[in-house]
Amino acid sequence: MTANTSPTERTYTIILDPDPDGGFVVHVPALPEVCTQGDNEADALANAREAIELAIEERLSAGEAVPADQIPQVRKIKIDIPTAA
């Protein structure tokens, strides 16, 4: 019997943080080693895909498991800012 070599599809949650200088910085909660960026959303997404594929390739070549997606918990907190005197 041969090993199953067909690809398995995974979906990963990414976080697009706006960069104050323009573009986006990308983080992947399930793959903390992945951090990339792009000048716009399309570039950031393309770079994220490439970085995720490379991270998975590295993990597999090191004999590590490919982690499942992790969905971060996002909340908002309202803060009162005192006015200048």
Backbone as CSV, one residue per row, in Angstrom:
resi,resn,N_x,N_y,N_z,CA_x,CA_y,CA_z,C_x,C_y,C_z
1,MET,0.843,-1.170,0.000,0.000,0.000,0.000,0.894,1.241,0.000
2,THR,0.570,2.213,-0.861,1.381,3.427,-0.930,0.775,4.516,-0.054
3,ALA,1.636,5.411,0.381,1.180,6.526,1.205,0.363,7.483,0.359
4,ASN,-0.600,8.107,0.985,-1.427,9.099,0.308,-0.597,10.359,0.082
5,THR,-0.349,10.679,-1.176,0.461,11.847,-1.485,-0.364,12.973,-2.087
6,SER,-1.694,12.801,-2.132,-2.518,13.884,-2.661,-2.564,15.021,-1.651
7,PRO,-2.599,16.245,-2.139,-2.589,17.393,-1.229,-3.874,17.479,-0.412
8,THR,-3.741,17.991,0.776,-4.873,18.251,1.645,-5.063,19.757,1.703
9,GLU,-6.269,20.196,1.489,-6.536,21.626,1.503,-6.767,22.109,2.931
10,ARG,-6.150,23.220,3.264,-6.333,23.867,4.564,-6.648,25.332,4.333
11,THR,-7.377,25.898,5.233,-7.652,27.330,5.224,-7.083,27.912,6.505
12,TYR,-6.366,29.024,6.379,-5.764,29.668,7.543,-6.276,31.090,7.698
13,THR,-6.564,31.440,8.924,-6.943,32.807,9.263,-5.695,33.662,9.270
14,ILE,-5.786,34.830,8.625,-4.672,35.765,8.661,-5.167,37.082,9.239
15,ILE,-4.242,37.843,9.782,-4.548,39.161,10.319,-3.816,40.179,9.468
16,LEU,-4.577,41.114,8.915,-4.012,42.203,8.123,-3.984,43.449,9.006
17,ASP,-2.803,43.826,9.437,-2.646,45.038,10.236,-2.225,46.176,9.314
18,PRO,-3.007,47.272,9.274,-2.586,48.401,8.448,-1.247,48.946,8.938
19,ASP,-0.348,49.195,8.004,0.958,49.776,8.318,0.821,51.294,8.234
20,PRO,1.286,52.027,9.251,1.170,53.491,9.207,1.841,54.116,7.978
21,ASP,2.831,53.424,7.417,3.534,53.929,6.234,2.873,53.473,4.937
22,GLY,1.758,52.741,5.045,1.041,52.229,3.884,1.146,50.723,3.784
23,GLY,0.163,50.136,3.180,0.149,48.686,3.018,-0.312,47.977,4.267
24,PHE,0.023,46.698,4.344,-0.424,45.852,5.443,0.703,44.934,5.903
25,VAL,0.707,44.643,7.191,1.565,43.614,7.773,0.648,42.430,8.059
26,VAL,1.111,41.227,7.717,0.284,40.029,7.846,0.863,39.091,8.897
27,HIS,-0.022,38.593,9.777,0.328,37.589,10.784,-0.632,36.413,10.624
28,VAL,-0.144,35.227,10.950,-0.954,34.011,10.861,-0.945,33.361,12.248
29,PRO,-2.061,33.444,12.989,-2.079,32.905,14.349,-1.636,31.443,14.469
30,ALA,-1.993,30.603,13.511,-1.636,29.183,13.576,-0.171,28.925,13.252
31,LEU,0.464,29.876,12.569,1.863,29.734,12.161,2.621,30.990,12.605
32,PRO,3.011,31.054,13.866,3.619,32.274,14.392,4.912,32.692,13.695
33,GLU,5.537,31.773,12.993,6.761,32.128,12.267,6.467,32.937,10.998
34,VAL,5.213,32.983,10.597,4.837,33.704,9.383,4.522,35.160,9.704
35,CYS,5.296,36.035,9.123,5.050,37.468,9.181,5.530,38.035,7.855
36,THR,4.625,38.679,7.148,4.964,39.241,5.845,4.227,40.552,5.682
37,GLN,4.324,41.142,4.521,3.659,42.423,4.288,3.362,42.591,2.816
38,GLY,2.626,43.639,2.501,2.336,43.976,1.123,1.962,45.437,1.010
39,ASP,2.215,46.011,-0.155,1.919,47.427,-0.383,0.426,47.705,-0.437
40,ASN,-0.363,46.673,-0.731,-1.822,46.787,-0.738,-2.389,45.434,-0.319
41,GLU,-3.713,45.337,-0.216,-4.315,44.092,0.272,-3.998,42.910,-0.643
42,ALA,-4.064,43.103,-1.939,-3.788,42.007,-2.874,-2.360,41.495,-2.725
43,ASP,-1.402,42.403,-2.618,-0.002,41.999,-2.426,0.174,41.281,-1.097
44,ALA,-0.465,41.805,-0.051,-0.349,41.196,1.273,-0.901,39.771,1.260
45,LEU,-2.042,39.572,0.588,-2.633,38.234,0.513,-1.756,37.271,-0.290
46,ALA,-1.207,37.741,-1.397,-0.323,36.898,-2.204,0.932,36.523,-1.421
47,ASN,1.506,37.490,-0.718,2.700,37.213,0.081,2.375,36.291,1.245
48,ALA,1.180,36.437,1.820,0.763,35.554,2.909,0.660,34.116,2.417
49,ARG,0.051,33.931,1.262,-0.076,32.573,0.701,1.303,31.934,0.528
50,GLU,2.221,32.682,-0.069,3.574,32.160,-0.289,4.271,31.843,1.034
51,ALA,4.158,32.733,2.014,4.813,32.528,3.309,4.216,31.329,4.044
52,ILE,2.896,31.160,3.955,2.249,30.002,4.594,2.721,28.711,3.940
53,GLU,2.760,28.683,2.604,3.227,27.487,1.897,4.660,27.138,2.281
54,LEU,5.529,28.155,2.386,6.918,27.911,2.784,7.019,27.407,4.220
55,ALA,6.228,27.984,5.118,6.250,27.547,6.517,5.798,26.098,6.641
56,ILE,4.768,25.730,5.907,4.286,24.348,5.942,5.335,23.405,5.357
57,GLU,5.951,23.805,4.258,7.015,22.990,3.656,8.150,22.768,4.648
58,GLU,8.551,23.820,5.342,9.620,23.707,6.349,9.213,22.769,7.482
59,ARG,7.983,22.917,7.969,7.513,22.045,9.050,7.499,20.583,8.619
60,LEU,7.002,20.323,7.414,6.950,18.947,6.932,8.349,18.360,6.750
61,SER,9.287,19.163,6.225,10.643,18.654,6.026,11.348,18.407,7.355
62,ALA,10.906,19.083,8.409,11.479,18.857,9.743,10.728,17.766,10.500
63,GLY,9.729,17.152,9.845,8.965,16.084,10.483,7.943,16.592,11.482
64,GLU,7.612,17.868,11.406,6.636,18.457,12.325,5.237,18.374,11.726
65,ALA,4.251,18.436,12.587,2.857,18.419,12.154,2.474,19.776,11.572
66,VAL,1.515,19.751,10.677,0.958,20.987,10.135,-0.214,21.367,11.031
67,PRO,-0.145,22.535,11.668,-1.194,22.890,12.628,-2.519,23.244,11.957
68,ALA,-3.577,23.044,12.708,-4.900,23.467,12.263,-5.003,24.982,12.415
69,ASP,-5.986,25.547,11.772,-6.223,26.981,11.858,-6.539,27.385,13.296
70,GLN,-6.164,28.590,13.629,-6.519,29.184,14.918,-7.204,30.506,14.635
71,ILE,-8.377,30.689,15.208,-9.116,31.925,15.003,-8.926,32.795,16.238
72,PRO,-8.294,33.959,16.061,-8.058,34.824,17.225,-9.368,35.430,17.729
73,GLN,-9.407,35.702,19.010,-10.542,36.381,19.610,-10.270,37.880,19.552
74,VAL,-11.150,38.613,18.920,-10.968,40.050,18.773,-12.107,40.757,19.497
75,ARG,-11.757,41.686,20.344,-12.733,42.479,21.087,-12.329,43.937,21.031
76,LYS,-13.264,44.822,21.319,-12.978,46.249,21.401,-13.202,46.707,22.835
77,ILE,-12.350,47.608,23.278,-12.473,48.203,24.610,-12.527,49.703,24.429
78,LYS,-13.537,50.332,25.016,-13.688,51.778,24.929,-12.886,52.427,26.056
79,ILE,-12.077,53.405,25.690,-11.225,54.118,26.635,-11.546,55.610,26.539
80,ASP,-11.746,56.254,27.690,-11.938,57.702,27.713,-10.572,58.368,27.759
81,ILE,-10.336,59.268,26.836,-9.068,60.006,26.761,-9.306,61.370,27.382
82,PRO,-8.541,61.724,28.429,-8.752,63.042,29.031,-8.346,64.145,28.062
83,THR,-9.075,65.235,28.101,-8.747,66.374,27.259,-7.582,67.149,27.861
84,ALA,-6.809,67.783,27.001,-5.665,68.586,27.466,-6.190,69.814,28.176
85,ALA,-5.484,70.218,29.227,-5.920,71.382,30.009,-5.506,72.667,29.344
